[in-house]
């Protein structure tokens, strides 16, 4: 299925956010449950994890007939429970998510932003025993390779305009990082509790960001964890996506490489990688990544513009893209209430 891309810099603001995920289908649930979902999402963005968990737990009951919306709600609930330290609640939410995925494939298709999916999977890898992960098709890879995004559904956006000032360079990576930049990360250990908390803070700040400068702090936090844990896949890709959305092209390439090739299963991340490579002056590598992503993303005007730049093909007239999915863009995200607030 093809994904729909959104706008980079503005979308960026929406990037790591829970709200960045597309809203549940109109009329899918009673307005009461949609209000609970919005309220719980807002509390999660503010770091009020107990309040968020309470509202989101109730909200999820309103989406039982909408598997993809339920998966979105469960993801946010899981992040809230992880933030509040509710281990038992997180395990139960994971079990519900696994059941929804096994029956409907809803987690893979849910309109989750890359940041949300990455953060949730990092918590899953850290909290759920490998023997359980090995029995769930959507999360089996986490048992062997640690946290990492999968089947992201963020919407790509056109890259942000060049800033008036060069972005603040990221902190230098540890010396051993150089050894891993050119190759995929090996099977890894998971993050400790302190680093997971830092990533959660970065994620919340990213959702609340409204200007380009607002991205500096979540980027600093994400790269702090990524640089301290170069062998862990999830933080590398999260740092790469934030760098992409803020037009830090060379840094995006560096963190993508350190985190390992996203693979065809992550077409949106491949698209982010292709744009970053192109803007960083690596056109051949960009073309390779782009060709791998195009079959599974929606060909929006933004995607077509980079297809023309990177592959030298003429841009098609604006209009609906060839199939249903769309690639993720640097700054924009799906039109959920949170994303609209950020973009507006």
LINWOVEN-V97857 format. One record per backbone hydrogen bond with DSSP energy under -1.0 kcal/mol. CO is the residue of the C=O (numbers start at 1). NH is the residue of the N-H. E is the energy in kcal/mol with one decimal. If there is no record, write none. Layout:
[[CO	NH	E] [CO	NH	E]]
This chain:
[[3	298	-3.3] [7	11	-1.3] [8	12	-2.8] [9	13	-1.3] [11	15	-1.9] [14	17	-1.5] [18	21	-1.9] [20	334	-1.2] [25	28	-2.3] [30	33	-1.3] [30	34	-1.6] [31	35	-2.5] [32	36	-1.9] [33	37	-2.3] [34	38	-2.5] [35	39	-2.9] [36	40	-2.9] [37	41	-2.4] [38	42	-2.4] [39	43	-2.3] [40	44	-2.2] [41	45	-2.3] [42	46	-1.6] [43	48	-2.6] [44	47	-1.2] [47	49	-1.6] [48	52	-2.5] [49	53	-2.8] [50	54	-2.0] [51	55	-2.2] [52	56	-2.9] [53	57	-2.3] [54	58	-1.4] [55	59	-2.5] [56	60	-2.2] [59	62	-1.9] [60	63	-1.5] [63	66	-1.8] [66	70	-2.7] [67	71	-2.5] [68	72	-2.0] [69	73	-2.3] [70	74	-2.9] [71	75	-2.1] [72	76	-1.8] [73	77	-2.5] [74	78	-2.9] [75	79	-2.0] [76	80	-2.1] [77	81	-2.7] [78	82	-2.5] [79	83	-2.3] [80	84	-1.7] [81	86	-2.5] [85	87	-1.6] [86	90	-2.4] [87	91	-2.2] [88	92	-2.0] [89	93	-2.4] [90	94	-2.7] [91	95	-2.2] [92	96	-2.1] [93	97	-2.6] [94	98	-2.9] [95	99	-2.0] [96	100	-2.4] [97	101	-2.5] [98	102	-2.6] [99	103	-2.1] [100	104	-2.4] [101	105	-2.1] [105	109	-1.1] [106	110	-1.5] [110	112	-2.7] [111	22	-1.2] [112	153	-1.4] [113	117	-2.5] [114	118	-2.7] [115	119	-2.4] [116	120	-2.6] [117	121	-2.6] [118	122	-2.1] [119	123	-1.8] [120	124	-2.4] [121	125	-2.7] [122	126	-1.5] [123	127	-2.0] [124	128	-2.7] [129	132	-1.2] [129	133	-2.1] [130	134	-2.4] [132	135	-1.6] [133	136	-1.7] [136	139	-1.5] [136	140	-1.1] [139	142	-1.2] [140	143	-1.4] [141	145	-2.7] [142	146	-1.3] [147	234	-1.4] [157	330	-1.4] [158	8	-1.6] [174	177	-1.9] [175	178	-1.1] [176	179	-1.1] [177	180	-1.8] [177	181	-1.0] [180	183	-1.0] [192	196	-2.2] [193	197	-2.0] [194	198	-1.9] [195	199	-2.3] [196	200	-2.1] [197	201	-2.1] [198	202	-2.5] [199	203	-2.5] [200	204	-2.1] [201	205	-2.5] [202	206	-2.1] [203	207	-1.9] [204	208	-1.6] [212	215	-1.6] [213	216	-1.7] [215	219	-2.1] [216	220	-2.5] [217	221	-2.6] [218	222	-2.7] [219	223	-2.6] [220	224	-1.8] [221	225	-1.8] [222	226	-2.5] [223	227	-3.0] [224	228	-1.4] [225	229	-1.2] [229	232	-2.2] [233	237	-2.0] [234	238	-2.4] [235	239	-2.5] [236	240	-2.2] [237	241	-2.4] [238	242	-2.2] [239	243	-2.4] [240	244	-2.6] [241	245	-2.5] [242	246	-1.2] [243	248	-3.1] [244	247	-1.7] [247	249	-1.4] [248	252	-2.5] [249	253	-2.3] [250	254	-2.1] [251	255	-2.5] [252	256	-2.5] [253	257	-2.5] [254	258	-2.1] [255	259	-2.1] [256	260	-1.0] [263	266	-2.0] [266	270	-2.1] [267	271	-1.9] [268	272	-2.4] [269	273	-2.6] [270	274	-2.6] [271	275	-2.5] [272	276	-2.4] [273	277	-2.8] [274	278	-2.3] [275	279	-2.7] [276	280	-1.6] [277	282	-3.0] [278	281	-1.5] [282	286	-2.1] [283	287	-2.4] [284	288	-1.9] [285	289	-2.2] [286	290	-2.7] [287	291	-2.5] [288	292	-1.2] [289	293	-1.3] [290	294	-2.4] [293	296	-1.8] [294	297	-1.3] [298	300	-1.8] [298	327	-1.1] [300	304	-3.0] [301	305	-2.1] [302	306	-1.6] [303	307	-2.2] [304	308	-2.3] [305	309	-2.0] [306	310	-2.9] [307	311	-2.3] [308	312	-1.2] [325	3	-1.7] [327	156	-4.7] [334	336	-1.9] [336	340	-2.9] [337	341	-2.1] [338	342	-2.2] [339	343	-3.0] [340	344	-2.3]]
